[in-house]
């Protein structure tokens, strides 16, 4: 019984850590969105990449932020490929 209690407590603490990481990732993704809107696509891609790294491995948001990062890099290439 004691082992079950320990396991339940560990699982609860992990859920709390995951929720905190997800909140931090959402903040970083919002900074990425603002950079994207300002057409600073490299910074947006960097911030989305950091957001993806912060999100728990099994979180849907991790994949969303990775896709947003790809979109920012794509926009960077479209708009500035001739400027290089």
DSSP file (Angstrom, degrees, kcal/mol; ACC not computed):
  #  RESIDUE AA STRUCTURE BP1 BP2  ACC     N-H-->O    O-->H-N    N-H-->O    O-->H-N    TCO  KAPPA ALPHA  PHI   PSI    X-CA   Y-CA   Z-CA
    1    1 A X     >        0   0    0      0, 0.0     4,-1.9     0, 0.0     5,-0.1   0.000 360.0 360.0 360.0 -40.9    0.0    0.0    0.0
    2    2 A X  H  >  +     0   0    0      1,-0.2     4,-2.4     2,-0.2     5,-0.2   0.895 360.0  53.9 -62.8 -39.6    2.8    2.4    0.9
    3    3 A X  H  > S+     0   0    0      1,-0.2     4,-2.5     2,-0.2    -1,-0.2   0.874 106.9  52.1 -62.1 -37.2    4.4    1.8   -2.6
    4    4 A X  H  > S+     0   0    0      2,-0.2     4,-2.5     1,-0.2    -1,-0.2   0.895 108.7  50.5 -65.8 -39.4    1.2    2.7   -4.2
    5    5 A X  H  X S+     0   0    0     -4,-1.9     4,-2.4     2,-0.2    -2,-0.2   0.917 110.6  48.8 -63.7 -43.9    1.0    6.0   -2.2
    6    6 A X  H  X S+     0   0    0     -4,-2.4     4,-2.5     1,-0.2    -2,-0.2   0.928 112.2  48.8 -61.3 -45.5    4.6    6.8   -3.2
    7    7 A X  H  X S+     0   0    0     -4,-2.5     4,-2.4     1,-0.2    -2,-0.2   0.901 111.3  49.7 -62.4 -41.2    3.8    6.1   -6.9
    8    8 A X  H  X S+     0   0    0     -4,-2.5     4,-2.1     2,-0.2    -1,-0.2   0.900 111.4  48.9 -65.3 -40.8    0.7    8.2   -6.7
    9    9 A X  H  X S+     0   0    0     -4,-2.4     4,-2.3     2,-0.2    -2,-0.2   0.903 111.3  49.4 -65.4 -41.5    2.6   11.1   -5.1
   10   10 A X  H  X S+     0   0    0     -4,-2.5     4,-2.3     1,-0.2    -2,-0.2   0.914 111.1  50.0 -63.6 -42.3    5.3   10.9   -7.7
   11   11 A X  H  X S+     0   0    0     -4,-2.4     4,-2.2     1,-0.2    -2,-0.2   0.896 110.2  50.4 -63.8 -39.9    2.7   10.9  -10.5
   12   12 A X  H  X S+     0   0    0     -4,-2.1     4,-1.9     2,-0.2    -1,-0.2   0.912 110.8  48.6 -65.5 -42.2    1.0   13.9   -9.1
   13   13 A X  H  X S+     0   0    0     -4,-2.3     4,-2.4     1,-0.2    -2,-0.2   0.883 110.4  52.0 -65.1 -37.4    4.3   15.9   -8.8
   14   14 A X  H  X S+     0   0    0     -4,-2.3     4,-2.8     2,-0.2    -2,-0.2   0.900 107.5  51.9 -65.9 -39.8    5.1   14.9  -12.4
   15   15 A X  H  X S+     0   0    0     -4,-2.2     4,-2.3     2,-0.2    -1,-0.2   0.897 109.9  50.0 -62.2 -39.2    1.8   16.2  -13.6
   16   16 A X  H  X S+     0   0    0     -4,-1.9     4,-2.2     2,-0.2    -2,-0.2   0.922 111.5  47.5 -64.8 -43.8    2.5   19.5  -11.8
   17   17 A X  H  X S+     0   0    0     -4,-2.4     4,-2.8     1,-0.2    -2,-0.2   0.916 111.8  50.7 -62.7 -42.9    5.9   19.8  -13.4
   18   18 A X  H  X S+     0   0    0     -4,-2.8     4,-2.5     1,-0.2    38,-0.3   0.900 109.4  50.7 -62.0 -40.6    4.4   19.0  -16.8
   19   19 A X  H  X S+     0   0    0     -4,-2.3     4,-2.0     2,-0.2    -1,-0.2   0.899 111.7  47.7 -64.7 -40.2    1.7   21.7  -16.3
   20   20 A X  H  X S+     0   0    0     -4,-2.2     4,-2.4     2,-0.2    -2,-0.2   0.919 112.4  49.0 -66.0 -43.4    4.4   24.3  -15.3
   21   21 A X  H  X S+     0   0    0     -4,-2.8     4,-2.5     1,-0.2    -2,-0.2   0.895 110.6  51.1 -62.4 -39.6    6.5   23.3  -18.3
   22   22 A X  H  X S+     0   0    0     -4,-2.5     4,-2.2     2,-0.2    -1,-0.2   0.880 109.4  50.2 -65.8 -38.3    3.5   23.6  -20.6
   23   23 A X  H  X S+     0   0    0     -4,-2.0     4,-1.9     2,-0.2    -2,-0.2   0.910 111.5  48.3 -65.9 -42.0    2.7   27.1  -19.2
   24   24 A X  H  X S+     0   0    0     -4,-2.4     4,-2.2     1,-0.2    -2,-0.2   0.904 111.3  50.9 -63.3 -40.7    6.3   28.2  -19.8
   25   25 A X  H  X S+     0   0    0     -4,-2.5     4,-2.6     1,-0.2    -2,-0.2   0.893 107.7  52.8 -64.0 -39.7    6.2   26.8  -23.3
   26   26 A X  H  X S+     0   0    0     -4,-2.2     4,-2.1     2,-0.2    -1,-0.2   0.891 108.4  50.7 -63.9 -39.2    3.0   28.7  -24.0
   27   27 A X  H  X S+     0   0    0     -4,-1.9     4,-1.8     2,-0.2    -2,-0.2   0.926 112.1  46.4 -62.8 -44.2    4.6   31.9  -22.9
   28   28 A X  H  X S+     0   0    0     -4,-2.2     4,-1.9     1,-0.2    -2,-0.2   0.889 111.0  52.5 -66.3 -38.6    7.6   31.3  -25.2
   29   29 A X  H  X S+     0   0    0     -4,-2.6     4,-2.5     2,-0.2    -1,-0.2   0.868 106.2  53.8 -65.5 -35.7    5.2   30.4  -28.1
   30   30 A X  H  X S+     0   0    0     -4,-2.1     4,-2.3     2,-0.2    -1,-0.2   0.906 107.4  50.4 -64.8 -39.9    3.4   33.7  -27.5
   31   31 A X  H  X S+     0   0    0     -4,-1.8     4,-2.0     1,-0.2    -2,-0.2   0.882 110.2  51.5 -63.0 -36.7    6.7   35.5  -27.8
   32   32 A X  H  X S+     0   0    0     -4,-1.9     4,-2.4     2,-0.2    -2,-0.2   0.894 107.8  51.6 -64.8 -40.6    7.2   33.6  -31.1
   33   33 A X  H  X S+     0   0    0     -4,-2.5     4,-2.5     2,-0.2    -2,-0.2   0.914 109.6  49.5 -62.7 -42.5    3.8   34.6  -32.4
   34   34 A X  H  X S+     0   0    0     -4,-2.3     4,-1.6     1,-0.2    -1,-0.2   0.896 111.1  49.3 -64.9 -39.6    4.6   38.2  -31.7
   35   35 A X  H  <>S+     0   0    0     -4,-2.0     5,-2.9     2,-0.2    -1,-0.2   0.897 110.4  51.7 -64.5 -39.7    7.9   37.9  -33.5
   36   36 A X  H ><5S+     0   0    0     -4,-2.4     3,-1.8     1,-0.2    -2,-0.2   0.930 108.5  50.0 -61.8 -46.2    6.2   36.3  -36.4
   37   37 A X  H 3<5S+     0   0    0     -4,-2.5    -1,-0.2     1,-0.3    -2,-0.2   0.841 108.8  52.9 -62.0 -33.2    3.6   39.1  -36.6
   38   38 A X  T 3<5S-     0   0    0     -4,-1.6    -1,-0.3    -5,-0.2    -2,-0.2   0.370 118.4-115.8 -83.1   5.6    6.5   41.6  -36.6
   39   39 A X  T < 5S+     0   0    0     -3,-1.8     2,-1.1     1,-0.2    -3,-0.2   0.734  75.1 134.6  64.7  25.9    8.0   39.6  -39.5
   40   40 A X     >< +     0   0    0     -5,-2.9     4,-2.4     1,-0.2    -1,-0.2  -0.675  24.9 167.0 -98.2  75.6   11.1   38.6  -37.4
   41   41 A X  H  >  +     0   0    0     -2,-1.1     4,-2.7     1,-0.2    -1,-0.2   0.818  66.8  54.8 -68.8 -33.7   10.8   35.1  -38.6
   42   42 A X  H  > S+     0   0    0      2,-0.2     4,-2.3     1,-0.2    -1,-0.2   0.939 112.0  44.4 -64.4 -45.0   14.2   33.9  -37.4
   43   43 A X  H  > S+     0   0    0      2,-0.2     4,-2.7     1,-0.2    -2,-0.2   0.906 112.6  52.7 -65.2 -39.9   13.4   35.0  -33.9
   44   44 A X  H  X S+     0   0    0     -4,-2.4     4,-2.8     1,-0.2     5,-0.2   0.930 109.8  48.5 -59.8 -45.1   10.0   33.5  -34.2
   45   45 A X  H  X S+     0   0    0     -4,-2.7     4,-2.3     1,-0.2    -2,-0.2   0.906 111.7  49.7 -62.5 -41.6   11.5   30.2  -35.3
   46   46 A X  H  X S+     0   0    0     -4,-2.3     4,-2.2     2,-0.2    -2,-0.2   0.932 113.0  46.0 -62.0 -46.0   14.0   30.3  -32.4
   47   47 A X  H  X S+     0   0    0     -4,-2.7     4,-2.5     2,-0.2    -2,-0.2   0.895 112.1  50.1 -67.9 -39.7   11.3   31.0  -29.8
   48   48 A X  H  X S+     0   0    0     -4,-2.8     4,-2.5    -5,-0.2    -1,-0.2   0.893 109.6  52.7 -64.1 -37.8    9.0   28.3  -31.2
   49   49 A X  H  X S+     0   0    0     -4,-2.3     4,-1.9    -5,-0.2    -2,-0.2   0.909 110.2  47.3 -62.5 -41.5   11.9   25.9  -31.1
   50   50 A X  H  X S+     0   0    0     -4,-2.2     4,-1.9     2,-0.2    -2,-0.2   0.890 110.4  52.8 -65.8 -38.8   12.4   26.7  -27.4
   51   51 A X  H  X S+     0   0    0     -4,-2.5     4,-1.9     1,-0.2    -2,-0.2   0.918 108.7  49.8 -62.1 -42.8    8.7   26.4  -26.7
   52   52 A X  H  < S+     0   0    0     -4,-2.5    -1,-0.2     1,-0.2    -2,-0.2   0.895 110.1  50.7 -62.9 -39.4    8.7   22.9  -28.3
   53   53 A X  H  < S+     0   0    0     -4,-1.9    -1,-0.2     1,-0.2    -2,-0.2   0.834 110.8  49.5 -68.0 -31.7   11.7   21.9  -26.2
   54   54 A X  H  < S+     0   0    0     -4,-1.9    -1,-0.2    -5,-0.1    -2,-0.2   0.827  93.0  89.8 -75.6 -32.2   10.0   23.1  -23.0
   55   55 A X  S  < S-     0   0    0     -4,-1.9   -33,-0.1    -5,-0.2   -36,-0.1  -0.346  92.7 -96.0 -67.9 144.3    6.7   21.3  -23.7
   56   56 A X    >   -     0   0    0    -38,-0.3     3,-1.9     1,-0.1     6,-0.3  -0.245  36.9-111.4 -57.2 149.4    6.5   17.7  -22.3
   57   57 A X  T 3  S+     0   0    0      1,-0.3    -1,-0.1    -3,-0.1    -2,-0.1   0.817 115.0  44.1 -54.6 -37.1    7.3   15.0  -24.8
   58   58 A X  T 3  S+     0   0    0      4,-0.1     2,-0.3     3,-0.0    -1,-0.3   0.345  87.5 115.7 -94.5   7.8    3.8   13.7  -25.1
   59   59 A X    X>  -     0   0    0     -3,-1.9     3,-0.9     1,-0.1     4,-0.8  -0.592  64.3-140.1 -81.3 135.9    2.1   17.1  -25.3
   60   60 A X  H >> S+     0   0    0     -2,-0.3     4,-2.0     1,-0.2     3,-0.6   0.854 102.0  65.6 -57.5 -36.0    0.3   18.0  -28.5
   61   61 A X  H 3> S+     0   0    0      1,-0.2     4,-3.0     2,-0.2     5,-0.3   0.821  90.2  64.5 -59.9 -31.8    1.6   21.5  -28.1
   62   62 A X  H <> S+     0   0    0     -3,-0.9     4,-1.5    -6,-0.3    -1,-0.2   0.921 107.2  41.7 -57.8 -43.6    5.2   20.2  -28.6
   63   63 A X  H <X S+     0   0    0     -4,-0.8     4,-2.3    -3,-0.6    -1,-0.2   0.878 112.8  54.0 -72.6 -37.8    4.3   19.2  -32.2
   64   64 A X  H  X S+     0   0    0     -4,-2.0     4,-2.6     1,-0.2    -2,-0.2   0.933 109.1  48.0 -61.1 -45.3    2.3   22.4  -32.8
   65   65 A X  H  X S+     0   0    0     -4,-3.0     4,-2.2     1,-0.2    -1,-0.2   0.855 109.8  53.4 -65.5 -34.0    5.2   24.6  -31.8
   66   66 A X  H  X S+     0   0    0     -4,-1.5     4,-2.0    -5,-0.3    -1,-0.2   0.907 110.6  46.8 -65.4 -41.4    7.5   22.5  -34.0
   67   67 A X  H  X S+     0   0    0     -4,-2.3     4,-2.2     2,-0.2    -2,-0.2   0.895 110.7  52.0 -66.5 -40.0    5.1   23.1  -37.0
   68   68 A X  H  X S+     0   0    0     -4,-2.6     4,-2.2     2,-0.2    -2,-0.2   0.887 107.6  53.2 -62.7 -38.2    5.0   26.8  -36.1
   69   69 A X  H  X S+     0   0    0     -4,-2.2     4,-2.3     1,-0.2    -1,-0.2   0.926 108.4  49.5 -61.4 -44.8    8.8   26.9  -36.2
   70   70 A X  H  X S+     0   0    0     -4,-2.0     4,-2.4     1,-0.2    -2,-0.2   0.892 109.3  52.0 -61.2 -39.9    8.8   25.3  -39.6
   71   71 A X  H  X S+     0   0    0     -4,-2.2     4,-2.6     2,-0.2    -1,-0.2   0.894 108.8  50.7 -63.5 -40.1    6.2   27.9  -40.8
   72   72 A X  H  X S+     0   0    0     -4,-2.2     4,-2.2     2,-0.2    -2,-0.2   0.916 111.7  47.0 -65.3 -42.2    8.4   30.7  -39.5
   73   73 A X  H  X S+     0   0    0     -4,-2.3     4,-2.2     2,-0.2    -2,-0.2   0.891 111.3  52.2 -65.9 -38.2   11.5   29.3  -41.3
   74   74 A X  H  X S+     0   0    0     -4,-2.4     4,-2.6     2,-0.2    -2,-0.2   0.933 110.1  48.0 -61.5 -46.9    9.4   28.9  -44.5
   75   75 A X  H  X S+     0   0    0     -4,-2.6     4,-2.7     1,-0.2     5,-0.3   0.891 108.6  55.0 -61.9 -39.4    8.3   32.5  -44.4
   76   76 A X  H  X S+     0   0    0     -4,-2.2     4,-1.9     1,-0.2    -1,-0.2   0.929 111.1  45.3 -57.9 -45.2   11.8   33.6  -43.8
   77   77 A X  H  X S+     0   0    0     -4,-2.2     4,-1.2     2,-0.2    -2,-0.2   0.902 113.7  48.8 -66.3 -42.0   12.9   31.8  -46.9
   78   78 A X  H  < S+     0   0    0     -4,-2.6     4,-0.3     1,-0.2    -2,-0.2   0.927 119.2  35.9 -64.1 -45.2   10.0   33.1  -49.0
   79   79 A X  H  < S+     0   0    0     -4,-2.7    -1,-0.2     1,-0.2    -2,-0.2   0.753 129.3  28.6 -84.1 -24.2   10.4   36.7  -48.1
   80   80 A X  H  X S+     0   0    0     -4,-1.9     4,-0.7    -5,-0.3     3,-0.3   0.295  83.5 101.3-124.9  11.3   14.1   37.0  -47.9
   81   81 A X  T  < S+     0   0    0     -4,-1.2     3,-0.4     1,-0.2    -3,-0.1   0.862  90.2  45.2 -66.3 -33.6   15.6   34.4  -50.2
   82   82 A X  T  4 S+     0   0    0     -4,-0.3    -1,-0.2     1,-0.2    -2,-0.1   0.659 105.0  63.7 -82.3 -14.8   16.3   37.1  -52.9
   83   83 A X  T  4        0   0    0     -3,-0.3    -1,-0.2     1,-0.2    -2,-0.2   0.674 360.0 360.0 -81.1 -16.4   17.7   39.5  -50.3
   84   84 A X     <        0   0    0     -4,-0.7    -1,-0.2    -3,-0.4    -2,-0.1   0.486 360.0 360.0 -80.9 360.0   20.6   37.1  -49.5
